[in-house]
Amino acid sequence: MTNCETLPYGLLNDEQVLENLRLIQNLHLPKPDNISKEVVDLMLECWRPVFERPTFEEIYNFFCKRLDGISIV
């Protein structure tokens, strides 16, 4: 969503990321600029406990509906 401009948790080393994930179980990346509320909501759904997350097919359909009629080439 950020065109790979920065690495996730780029200011932390691997050990610090793991430690933060252990201590703060809801360690989420900040919302990228210029992203719709719909996509933010989908991201939050993907961070739910594993059995509450949308399936790959649901995520695929979500983006297909939004890309319908948009030329990305």
Backbone hydrogen bonds, N-H to C=O, Kabsch-Sander energy under -0.5 kcal/mol:
donor,donor_aa,acceptor,acceptor_aa,energy
5,E,2,T,-1.4
10,G,7,L,-1.6
12,L,9,Y,-2.4
17,V,13,N,-2.2
18,L,14,D,-2.5
19,E,15,E,-2.4
20,N,16,Q,-2.5
21,L,17,V,-2.4
22,R,18,L,-1.9
23,L,19,E,-2.4
24,I,20,N,-3.5
25,Q,23,L,-0.7
27,L,24,I,-1.1
28,H,26,N,-1.1
35,I,32,P,-0.6
40,V,36,S,-2.1
41,D,37,K,-2.8
42,L,38,E,-1.9
43,M,39,V,-2.6
44,L,40,V,-2.4
45,E,41,D,-2.0
46,C,42,L,-2.1
47,W,43,M,-0.9
47,W,44,L,-0.6
48,R,45,E,-1.3
52,E,49,P,-2.6
53,R,49,P,-0.6
53,R,50,V,-0.7
59,I,55,T,-2.2
60,Y,56,F,-3.0
61,N,57,E,-2.6
62,F,58,E,-2.1
63,F,59,I,-2.1
64,C,60,Y,-2.5
65,K,61,N,-2.4
66,R,62,F,-1.3
67,L,63,F,-2.0
68,D,64,C,-1.2
70,I,67,L,-2.9
71,S,69,G,-0.5
72,I,70,I,-0.6
